[in-house]
């Protein structure tokens, strides 16, 4: 706190940039009842004052004088002034490292690293000098975008990229790093940048040099997405690797080794992205093999185009179906069927001679963990709980690993494909008893199949949809009841939404019935998708029934004795007889055949 420019008043001056830096670190090993030193590091800093500014203060005060029945009187005064605002930074000047021989702490190895900044505007070290224990000096020189003039052999493309970085105030990205020992070259790494699109400057290649040997390309970066995520790279003259991103481009969901990005596709239907697939519907199911969602394929289509007819592709997926999909181009001997886990079965196709691939199904099945990649590639995939962590990983052999987190979003359990815990993390204060799950029994939920009726507008009728939680979808280390309760919570949380997304709403039409006789009669409505019988009332009473909109064959029959009557449906020709059949009866809004009469 610093005194202000007026009387006893004070104002705060922020000098926080001077503090909070580590000054020393000591590492020990506890052996034979004693702590033995392993390493000690001492950090030294330079405090660099920055530009100072001035700011304005003002105050209002009243000097009270006199005493009045209605209050006090006084004179209002205003005073003002200014004071300095300080700024600055702290730079690491040097580190002194001492490594101890654990068997004889008197024996040490010492090294000192000194950082020079050379007045760099980006406040990054330009030279790092390491005085080694063998008496040699290792010197590392760092180059940044503003120093393009001192970096040799830059191409026009690389120079333009560095100038663009400077104009965008990207001053701290390392461009070149070279190391010498006692003046002899040891290594050099040069990061070559390229302007990929407007305001998008990313690494294009990495060049490496060892000692005095010629510099050579080591890595090539071939494609980025529109937010700067790497989509394809390769070691120089080596196989390509591709990466697929999702969750609003925040997380990599697939890595394919030995594959170019245009020949890969992947989705677990978790987030808004499609992973290179074209998906015909936004519908998702809470049933899942990996992550929390899958795709209801009944009547929907998933496709991928722009493939090479000369390339053999692998298409793999997990499905709730008991038989594989039919995919055009599948070669003889495929698809292969893999394991069945928690109600999901793995299938793998090989395709050839195709420039596109399409998946569809007419029946109600779900699909998850859908992959496409060239034969010979290896794909690993991930699902996430955003801001928490990875929730599942499926390796190149399509074996899944599950990750669970506690209420504080810390990693708690890692489970294998059978939901067995293979690693458990426990968090407790020193001296507290641990409560790890690794040695506790696991309980898997029983299958739950719960029917839900699709929510529709009042005039319509919703279909019944069964929401299924497969056995083993949830595992508890507490009790069987807890595992089943987790499955029940899933049903309560997702069942109705699943029915609303996957069910149908049928328009229902009011149909009037009237029987002027004392005999009991029945009326039946039949078409390819509906067959139901209703009862007439007797003695002239009327009733109303609800029939799905459609075209029907209508049969009217007595429940008792057969007596000749007159039967009439709307404006159709009446029928005299003991029974009546009316064909092609249109039951729909505004139809003229929405009533039946017996007399």
C-alpha positions in Angstrom: 0.0 0.0 0.0 1.3 3.4 -1.0 0.4 6.8 0.4 -1.8 9.0 -1.7 -1.4 12.6 -2.7 -3.8 13.9 -0.1 -3.6 13.9 3.7 -4.0 10.6 5.4 -5.7 8.9 2.4 -4.2 5.8 0.8 -4.5 3.9 -2.5 -3.3 0.5 -3.6 -0.5 0.0 -6.1 -0.6 -3.5 -7.8 2.9 -5.0 -7.7 1.6 -8.6 -7.9 3.8 -9.4 -10.9 6.8 -9.4 -8.5 5.5 -12.3 -6.4 4.2 -15.9 -6.6 7.3 -17.3 -8.3 8.9 -20.5 -7.0 12.3 -19.9 -5.6 13.4 -23.4 -4.6 12.4 -27.0 -4.9 13.7 -30.0 -3.0 12.8 -33.6 -3.7 13.3 -36.4 -1.2 12.9 -40.2 -1.0 11.7 -41.8 2.2 13.8 -44.8 2.9 14.6 -46.8 6.1 12.6 -44.3 8.2 14.3 -41.2 6.9 14.0 -38.7 4.1 17.0 -38.7 1.8 17.6 -35.9 -0.7 17.3 -36.6 -4.4 17.3 -33.2 -6.1 17.4 -29.5 -5.3 16.6 -26.7 -7.8 17.2 -23.0 -7.0 15.4 -20.4 -9.2 16.7 -16.9 -9.7 14.7 -14.1 -11.4 15.1 -10.7 -12.9 12.4 -8.2 -12.1 11.8 -6.0 -15.2 9.9 -2.8 -14.6 7.5 -1.9 -17.3 6.0 1.4 -18.4 4.3 3.4 -15.7 1.1 5.4 -16.1 -0.9 7.8 -14.1 -4.5 7.6 -13.0 -6.9 10.2 -11.5 -8.5 10.3 -8.1 -11.1 12.6 -6.8 -13.1 13.0 -3.6 -16.0 15.0 -2.3 -16.2 16.2 1.3 -18.4 18.5 3.4 -17.0 20.7 6.2 -19.8 20.8 8.7 -20.3 24.0 10.8 -23.2 25.3 12.8 -26.2 23.5 14.2 -29.7 23.9 12.8 -33.1 22.5 13.9 -33.6 21.1 10.5 -30.2 19.5 10.3 -26.6 20.6 9.8 -25.0 23.1 7.5 -21.7 23.1 5.8 -19.4 23.8 2.8 -18.9 21.2 0.0 -15.4 20.8 -1.1 -13.9 18.8 -4.1 -10.3 17.7 -4.2 -8.5 15.7 -6.9 -5.1 14.6 -8.0 -3.3 11.7 -9.7 -0.9 8.9 -8.9 1.4 6.4 -10.7 0.3 2.9 -11.9 3.2 0.5 -12.0 3.7 -2.5 -14.3 6.4 -5.0 -15.0 7.3 -8.6 -15.4 9.5 -11.3 -13.9 11.9 -13.3 -16.1 13.6 -16.5 -15.0 17.3 -15.7 -15.0 18.9 -19.0 -14.0 18.3 -22.4 -12.4 20.9 -24.2 -10.3 20.3 -27.9 -10.2 21.9 -30.3 -7.7 21.3 -34.1 -8.1 22.3 -36.2 -5.0 23.6 -39.8 -4.8 20.9 -41.4 -2.7 23.4 -43.8 -1.1 25.8 -41.0 -0.3 24.2 -37.5 -0.3 27.7 -35.9 -0.1 28.2 -36.9 -3.7 26.4 -34.5 -6.1 26.1 -33.5 -9.8 25.6 -29.8 -10.4 24.5 -27.9 -13.4 23.5 -24.3 -14.0 21.2 -23.0 -16.7 21.3 -19.2 -17.5 18.6 -17.5 -19.6 19.4 -14.4 -21.7 16.6 -12.4 -23.2 18.5 -9.8 -25.3 15.7 -7.3 -24.9 13.2 -9.5 -26.9 9.8 -7.8 -27.1 8.1 -11.2 -26.6 9.8 -11.6 -23.2 11.0 -15.1 -24.2 14.5 -16.4 -23.6 16.7 -16.1 -26.7 19.7 -17.9 -25.4 19.9 -20.6 -22.7 23.4 -21.5 -21.4 23.8 -24.8 -19.5 27.1 -25.2 -17.6 27.3 -29.0 -17.4 29.0 -31.1 -14.7 31.6 -32.3 -17.1 32.8 -28.8 -17.6 31.3 -28.3 -21.1 28.8 -25.6 -22.0 25.6 -26.4 -23.8 24.1 -23.3 -25.5 20.6 -23.2 -27.0 19.5 -20.3 -29.2 15.8 -19.8 -29.8 14.3 -17.8 -32.7 10.8 -16.3 -32.8 8.7 -14.8 -35.6 10.1 -11.3 -35.2 13.6 -12.6 -35.8 12.9 -13.9 -39.3 15.7 -11.8 -40.7 18.3 -13.9 -38.8 16.8 -17.3 -39.8 18.6 -18.6 -42.9 17.1 -20.3 -45.9 13.5 -19.2 -45.4 11.4 -19.6 -48.5 9.0 -16.8 -49.6 6.1 -18.9 -48.3 7.7 -19.3 -44.9 8.7 -15.7 -44.7 5.1 -14.6 -45.5 3.8 -16.8 -42.8 6.2 -15.4 -40.1 5.2 -11.8 -41.2 1.6 -12.7 -40.8 2.2 -14.1 -37.3 3.9 -10.8 -36.3 0.9 -8.8 -37.7 -1.4 -11.1 -35.6 0.8 -10.5 -32.5 1.8 -14.1 -32.4 5.2 -13.4 -31.1 6.0 -16.3 -28.7 5.8 -19.3 -31.0 9.2 -21.0 -31.4 10.4 -21.0 -35.0 14.0 -22.4 -34.7 15.9 -24.0 -31.9 19.6 -24.7 -32.2 22.1 -26.2 -29.7 25.9 -26.2 -29.6 28.3 -27.7 -27.1 31.5 -25.7 -26.6 30.7 -24.1 -30.0 30.2 -27.4 -31.9 26.8 -28.0 -33.4 24.6 -30.6 -31.6 21.1 -30.2 -33.0 18.8 -27.9 -34.8 15.0 -27.9 -35.2 13.3 -25.6 -37.6 9.5 -25.3 -37.6 8.3 -24.1 -41.1 5.0 -22.3 -41.1 2.5 -21.7 -43.9 -0.6 -19.5 -44.3 -3.3 -22.1 -44.8 -6.2 -19.6 -45.1 -6.9 -16.0 -44.1 -5.5 -15.4 -40.6 -4.7 -19.1 -40.2 -1.0 -19.8 -39.9 0.1 -23.3 -38.8 3.1 -25.5 -39.0 3.8 -27.0 -42.4 6.9 -29.0 -41.9 9.5 -29.7 -39.2 13.1 -29.9 -40.2 15.8 -31.5 -38.0 19.6 -31.5 -38.1 22.0 -33.6 -36.0 25.6 -32.3 -35.5 26.9 -31.2 -38.9 24.9 -33.6 -41.0 22.6 -32.1 -43.6 19.2 -30.8 -42.4 16.3 -33.0 -43.4 12.5 -33.0 -43.2 11.2 -35.1 -40.4 7.4 -34.4 -40.2 4.8 -33.0 -42.6 1.5 -31.5 -41.6 -0.9 -31.9 -44.4 -4.3 -30.6 -43.3 -6.1 -28.6 -40.6 -9.8 -27.9 -40.0 -11.3 -24.4 -40.0 -10.4 -23.8 -36.3 -6.8 -25.0 -36.5 -7.1 -28.7 -35.4 -4.6 -31.0 -37.1 -6.4 -33.4 -39.4 -3.6 -35.2 -41.2 0.2 -35.5 -40.7 3.0 -37.9 -41.6 6.6 -38.6 -40.9 8.6 -37.5 -43.9 8.1 -40.2 -46.6 6.2 -42.2 -44.0 2.6 -43.3 -43.7 -0.1 -40.7 -43.1 -2.1 -40.3 -39.9 -5.5 -38.7 -39.8 -7.5 -37.2 -36.9 -11.3 -36.6 -36.6 -12.6 -34.0 -34.2 -16.0 -33.5 -32.6 -17.8 -31.9 -29.6 -17.7 -28.5 -31.4 -14.2 -29.3 -32.6 -12.8 -29.4 -29.1 -11.8 -33.1 -28.8 -10.2 -35.6 -31.1 -12.6 -38.6 -31.4 -10.6 -40.8 -33.9 -7.0 -41.4 -34.8 -6.3 -43.5 -37.9 -2.8 -44.6 -38.6 -1.8 -45.2 -42.2 -4.8 -43.4 -43.6 -5.6 -40.1 -45.3 -8.4 -38.0 -43.9 -10.5 -38.3 -47.0 -10.5 -42.1 -46.7 -11.7 -42.1 -43.1 -15.0 -41.5 -41.3 -16.1 -42.2 -37.7 -19.0 -41.3 -35.4 -20.3 -42.5 -32.1 -23.3 -40.2 -32.5 -22.4 -38.3 -29.3 -22.2 -34.7 -30.4 -23.2 -32.4 -33.3 -20.5 -33.6 -35.7 -20.9 -36.4 -38.2 -17.2 -37.4 -38.5 -17.2 -37.5 -42.3 -20.5 -39.4 -42.6 -23.7 -38.0 -44.0 -26.5 -38.9 -41.6 -30.1 -38.6 -42.7 -31.7 -37.9 -39.4 -30.9 -35.9 -36.2 -32.5 -38.6 -34.1 -30.4 -40.3 -31.4 -31.0 -43.1 -29.0 -29.8 -43.2 -25.4 -28.9 -46.8 -25.9 -25.1 -46.9 -26.4 -22.1 -49.2 -26.8 -19.6 -46.4 -26.3 -20.5 -43.0 -24.9 -24.1 -42.1 -24.2 -25.9 -42.3 -27.6 -26.4 -44.4 -30.7 -28.3 -44.0 -34.0 -31.7 -45.6 -34.7 -31.2 -47.0 -38.2 -34.8 -48.1 -38.9 -35.7 -46.3 -42.2 -32.7 -43.9 -41.9 -29.5 -43.8 -43.9 -25.8 -43.2 -43.2 -23.5 -42.7 -46.2 -20.0 -41.6 -47.2 -19.1 -40.5 -50.7 -15.9 -39.5 -52.6 -14.2 -42.9 -52.0 -11.7 -44.5 -54.3 -12.9 -47.5 -56.3 -9.4 -48.9 -56.3 -9.1 -48.9 -52.5 -10.3 -51.7 -50.2 -12.1 -50.2 -47.2 -13.1 -51.6 -43.8 -16.6 -50.7 -42.4 -17.2 -51.8 -38.8 -19.9 -51.1 -36.3 -21.7 -52.4 -33.2 -25.4 -53.0 -33.5 -28.4 -54.3 -31.5 -29.3 -56.4 -34.5 -28.7 -60.1 -34.5 -27.5 -60.2 -38.1 -25.3 -57.8 -40.1 -26.3 -55.1 -42.4 -26.3 -55.5 -46.2 -23.7 -53.2 -47.7 -23.0 -53.0 -51.4 -19.5 -54.0 -52.3 -18.8 -56.4 -49.4 -16.3 -58.9 -50.5 -16.6 -62.7 -50.2 -16.1 -64.0 -46.7 -17.4 -60.9 -45.1 -18.9 -59.5 -43.0 -17.2 -61.0 -40.0 -19.1 -61.3 -36.7 -17.3 -60.4 -33.5 -18.2 -60.6 -29.8 -21.5 -59.6 -28.3 -21.3 -57.3 -25.3 -24.2 -55.9 -23.2 -26.6 -56.5 -26.1 -24.3 -55.1 -28.8 -22.7 -57.3 -31.6 -19.7 -56.3 -33.6 -19.6 -56.7 -37.4 -16.9 -55.9 -39.9 -17.2 -55.6 -43.7 -14.5 -55.3 -46.3 -15.6 -53.3 -49.4 -14.0 -52.9 -52.8 -14.8 -51.2 -56.1 -17.0 -48.6 -54.5 -16.9 -44.8 -54.7 -19.6 -44.5 -51.9 -21.0 -46.5 -49.1 -24.5 -46.5 -47.6 -26.0 -48.2 -44.6 -29.7 -48.5 -43.9 -32.2 -50.9 -42.3 -35.9 -51.4 -42.5 -36.3 -52.8 -39.0 -35.8 -51.0 -35.6 -32.1 -51.5 -34.8 -29.5 -49.2 -33.4 -25.9 -48.8 -34.6 -22.9 -47.3 -32.7 -19.2 -46.9 -33.1 -19.3 -46.7 -36.9 -15.9 -46.7 -38.6 -14.6 -46.5 -42.1 -10.9 -46.6 -43.0 -8.7 -48.2 -45.7 -7.7 -51.8 -45.3 -4.3 -51.8 -43.5 -5.0 -48.8 -41.3 -5.5 -48.8 -37.6 -8.2 -46.7 -35.9 -8.6 -45.8 -32.2 -11.6 -43.9 -31.1 -12.8 -41.9 -28.0 -15.9 -40.5 -26.4 -15.9 -37.7 -23.9 -17.9 -36.0 -21.1 -17.0 -32.4 -22.1 -15.0 -30.6 -19.4 -14.6 -33.8 -17.5 -12.6 -36.3 -19.6 -12.6 -39.4 -21.8 -15.5 -41.8 -21.0 -14.5 -44.6 -23.4 -11.7 -45.6 -25.6 -12.1 -48.3 -28.4 -8.7 -49.5 -29.7 -7.7 -50.8 -33.1 -8.9 -54.3 -32.1 -12.3 -52.8 -31.2 -11.9 -53.6 -27.5 -13.4 -51.0 -25.3 -12.2 -49.4 -22.1 -14.5 -47.4 -19.9 -13.5 -44.4 -17.7 -15.6 -43.3 -14.6 -15.3 -40.1 -12.6 -16.4 -39.2 -9.1 -18.6 -36.3 -8.0 -15.7 -33.9 -8.2 -15.0 -35.0 -11.8 -11.8 -36.9 -10.8 -10.9 -40.1 -12.5 -12.2 -42.9 -10.3 -12.4 -46.3 -12.1 -11.1 -47.7 -15.4 -13.0 -50.8 -16.6 -12.4 -53.3 -19.3 -14.8 -54.5 -21.9 -16.6 -56.7 -19.4 -17.0 -53.8 -16.9 -14.3 -55.3 -14.6 -12.3 -52.7 -12.8 -8.7 -52.8 -13.9 -7.5 -49.7 -12.1 -9.1 -47.6 -9.3 -8.1 -44.2 -8.0 -8.8 -43.2 -4.4 -8.6 -39.7 -3.0 -8.1 -39.2 0.7 -6.1 -37.1 3.2 -2.9 -38.6 4.6 -3.7 -41.0 7.3 -7.3 -41.6 6.3 -8.4 -45.1 5.4 -8.6 -45.6 1.6 -11.9 -46.6 0.0 -10.8 -48.0 -3.4 -13.1 -50.2 -5.4 -10.5 -52.5 -6.9 -11.0 -55.2 -4.2 -14.8 -54.9 -4.0 -17.3 -57.1 -5.9 -19.0 -55.7 -9.0 -22.8 -55.9 -9.6 -24.3 -55.6 -13.1 -27.9 -54.4 -13.6 -30.6 -56.8 -14.9 -32.1 -56.1 -18.2 -35.0 -53.6 -18.2 -37.6 -53.4 -21.0 -40.2 -50.7 -20.3 -43.0 -49.7 -22.7 -43.7 -46.0 -23.3 -46.4 -44.4 -25.4 -45.3 -41.8 -27.9 -46.6 -38.3 -26.9 -48.8 -36.9 -29.6 -51.3 -34.1 -30.0 -54.7 -34.9 -28.4 -56.4 -35.9 -31.7 -53.7 -38.5 -32.5 -52.7 -41.8 -31.0 -49.1 -42.6 -30.1 -47.4 -45.9 -30.8 -45.9 -48.0 -28.0 -42.1 -48.1 -28.0 -40.1 -50.3 -25.7 -37.0 -48.6 -24.1 -34.4 -51.2 -23.3 -31.5 -51.1 -20.8 -29.3 -54.1 -21.6 -28.1 -56.3 -18.8 -24.7 -55.1 -17.7 -25.1 -51.6 -19.0 -24.5 -50.3 -15.4 -22.1 -51.7 -12.9 -22.0 -50.9 -9.2 -19.5 -51.7 -6.5 -22.0 -51.0 -3.8 -24.9 -53.5 -4.4 -27.1 -55.2 -6.9 -29.9 -52.8 -5.9 -27.6 -49.8 -6.7 -26.8 -51.2 -10.2 -30.5 -51.8 -10.9 -31.3 -48.3 -9.5 -28.9 -46.8 -12.1 -30.7 -48.7 -14.9 -34.1 -47.5 -13.5 -32.8 -43.9 -13.4 -31.7 -44.3 -17.1 -35.3 -45.5 -18.0 -36.9 -42.6 -16.1 -34.5 -40.1 -17.6 -34.5 -41.2 -21.2 -37.4 -43.6 -21.9 -40.1 -41.1 -22.8 -37.8 -39.0 -25.0 -36.7 -42.2 -26.8 -40.4 -43.1 -27.4 -41.1 -39.6 -28.7 -38.2 -39.7 -31.1 -38.7 -43.2 -32.4 -42.4 -43.8 -32.1 -45.2 -42.7 -34.5 -48.3 -40.6 -34.1 -51.4 -41.8 -35.9 -54.3 -39.6 -36.9 -57.5 -40.9 -35.2 -60.9 -40.4 -36.8 -64.2 -40.3 -34.9 -66.7 -43.0 -36.3 -70.3 -43.1 -35.2 -72.3 -46.3 -34.5 -76.0 -46.7 -34.2 -78.1 -49.9 -33.8 -81.9 -49.5 -33.9 -82.5 -53.2 -33.1 -82.4 -55.1 -29.8 -79.7 -57.5 -31.1 -76.0 -57.2 -30.3 -73.8 -56.5 -33.4 -70.1 -56.0 -33.9 -68.2 -54.0 -36.5 -64.7 -54.9 -37.7 -62.1 -52.6 -39.5 -59.3 -54.4 -41.4 -56.4 -53.3 -43.6 -52.8 -54.3 -43.9 -51.8 -52.6 -40.6 -54.9 -52.6 -38.5 -57.5 -55.2 -37.4 -59.9 -54.3 -34.6 -63.6 -55.1 -33.7 -66.0 -52.8 -31.8 -69.5 -53.4 -30.3 -72.7 -51.6 -31.2 -75.0 -50.5 -28.5 -78.7 -51.6 -28.8 -82.2 -50.2 -28.9 -81.4 -47.1 -30.9 -78.5 -46.0 -28.7 -75.5 -44.3 -30.4 -71.8 -44.5 -29.7 -68.6 -43.1 -31.1 -65.3 -45.0 -31.7 -61.9 -43.8 -32.8 -60.3 -45.5 -35.8 -56.9 -44.7 -37.3 -57.2 -42.8 -40.6 -57.0 -45.2 -43.6 -59.0 -47.4 -46.1 -60.6 -50.5 -44.7 -62.7 -53.5 -45.3 -65.6 -53.2 -42.9 -67.6 -56.3 -41.7 -70.8 -56.1 -39.6 -71.9 -59.3 -37.9 -74.3 -60.3 -35.2 -73.1 -61.6 -31.8 -76.2 -63.8 -31.6 -78.8 -65.1 -34.0 -78.8 -64.2 -37.7 -81.7 -62.0 -38.7 -82.1 -60.1 -41.9 -81.4 -56.5 -41.3 -80.5 -53.4 -43.3 -76.9 -52.2 -42.9 -75.6 -48.8 -44.0 -72.1 -47.2 -43.9 -72.2 -43.5 -44.7 -73.4 -42.8 -48.3 -72.4 -46.3 -49.5 -75.1 -48.6 -51.0 -77.0 -50.2 -48.1 -76.9 -54.0 -47.7 -79.8 -56.2 -46.7 -78.9 -59.5 -45.1 -77.8 -61.2 -41.9 -74.3 -59.7 -42.3 -72.7 -57.0 -44.4 -69.3 -56.3 -45.9 -68.2 -52.9 -47.2 -65.0 -52.6 -49.2 -62.7 -49.6 -49.6 -64.3 -47.6 -46.8 -62.4 -44.3 -46.6 -62.0 -43.3 -42.9 -60.4 -39.9 -42.9 -61.1 -36.2 -42.1 -64.1 -35.0 -44.2 -65.0 -38.4 -45.4 -68.6 -39.3 -46.2 -68.3 -42.8 -44.7 -67.8 -42.0 -41.0 -70.9 -43.7 -39.6 -72.6 -47.1 -39.5 -76.4 -47.7 -39.0 -78.4 -51.0 -38.5 -82.2 -51.1 -38.7 
